[in-house]
């Protein structure tokens, strides 16, 4: 399985990094119009990674990675930089990589990584 690439600094992310927990919920609608919601699995992690100080080489590595995982059913391994826990079943929340060039050696992008239910 593919692993999320490292930046030139040896890290996966830059700060600020946002990590949230999300809960998958199933909603059942009844004939009287009422609803009941039930958690379908445990809480899953989601990371928003804002990369604001990367160069073209790092951006190209990320773009190559995004292309590779699309061919691999979108799953990859991500290590949470806040606690070092490795999550083997992750995917991108968005289909592609948005990128902005600000000049030579300066590019920005943002990725949202989701832990998938097993």
C-alpha positions in Angstrom: 0.0 0.0 0.0 1.2 3.5 -0.8 2.4 5.9 2.0 1.8 9.6 2.1 5.0 11.3 0.9 7.4 13.4 3.0 8.4 17.0 2.4 12.0 18.0 2.0 12.0 18.8 5.7 11.3 15.1 6.4 7.9 15.9 7.7 4.5 15.0 6.2 2.8 18.3 7.1 3.3 22.0 7.9 1.5 23.8 10.7 -1.3 24.7 11.2 -2.6 21.1 11.1 -6.3 20.4 11.9 -7.3 17.0 13.1 -10.9 16.2 13.8 -13.0 13.2 14.7 -16.0 12.4 12.6 -18.8 9.9 13.3 -20.6 8.0 10.6 -24.4 8.1 11.3 -27.2 6.3 9.7 -30.6 8.0 9.7 -33.9 6.0 9.7 -37.0 7.9 8.7 -40.4 6.6 10.0 -43.8 7.0 8.4 -44.9 9.6 11.0 -42.0 11.9 9.9 -39.8 11.2 12.9 -36.2 10.1 12.5 -33.8 8.0 14.5 -30.0 8.3 14.1 -27.5 5.5 15.0 -23.8 5.5 14.9 -22.6 2.9 12.3 -19.0 2.7 13.4 -16.5 4.2 15.8 -15.2 7.8 15.4 -12.9 8.2 12.4 -10.1 10.8 12.0 -9.8 13.5 9.5 -6.8 15.8 8.9 -6.8 19.1 7.0 -3.2 19.7 5.8 -2.4 23.2 4.6 1.0 23.3 2.8 1.9 26.9 2.3 5.6 26.9 1.9 6.5 24.2 -0.6 8.4 24.3 -3.9 7.6 22.9 -7.3 9.5 19.6 -6.6 7.4 18.9 -3.4 4.2 19.9 -5.2 5.1 17.5 -8.1 5.7 14.7 -5.6 2.3 15.3 -4.1 0.6 15.4 -7.5 2.3 12.1 -8.5 1.1 10.6 -5.2 -2.5 11.7 -5.8 -2.4 10.2 -9.4 -1.0 6.9 -8.0 -3.6 6.5 -5.3 -6.4 7.2 -7.8 -5.2 4.1 -9.6 -4.9 2.1 -6.3 -8.6 2.6 -5.3 -7.6 5.7 -3.4 -6.3 4.1 -0.3 -3.0 4.8 1.4 -1.2 4.8 4.7 -0.9 8.0 6.8 1.0 8.5 10.0 -0.7 11.1 12.3 2.1 13.7 12.9 0.5 14.6 16.3 0.8 11.2 18.0 2.7 9.0 15.6 -0.1 6.5 15.1 -0.2 4.9 11.7 -3.5 4.6 9.9 -3.5 2.0 7.1 -6.9 2.7 5.5 -7.0 6.4 4.5 -8.2 8.3 1.4 -8.4 11.9 0.1 -11.7 13.6 0.8 -11.4 15.5 -2.4 -10.8 13.9 -5.8 -7.7 15.9 -6.9 -5.0 18.3 -5.8 -5.7 22.0 -5.8 -2.5 24.0 -6.3 -1.5 27.6 -6.5 1.8 29.0 -7.6 3.0 32.2 -6.1 6.4 32.4 -7.8 9.6 30.4 -8.2 9.9 28.1 -5.3 6.6 29.0 -3.7 3.5 27.0 -4.0 0.5 26.2 -1.8 -2.0 23.4 -1.6 -4.5 21.9 0.8 -5.4 18.2 1.3 -8.1 16.6 3.4 -7.3 13.1 4.5 -9.9 10.8 5.9 -9.6 7.5 7.8 -11.9 5.0 6.2 -14.0 2.5 8.2 -12.6 -1.0 8.2 
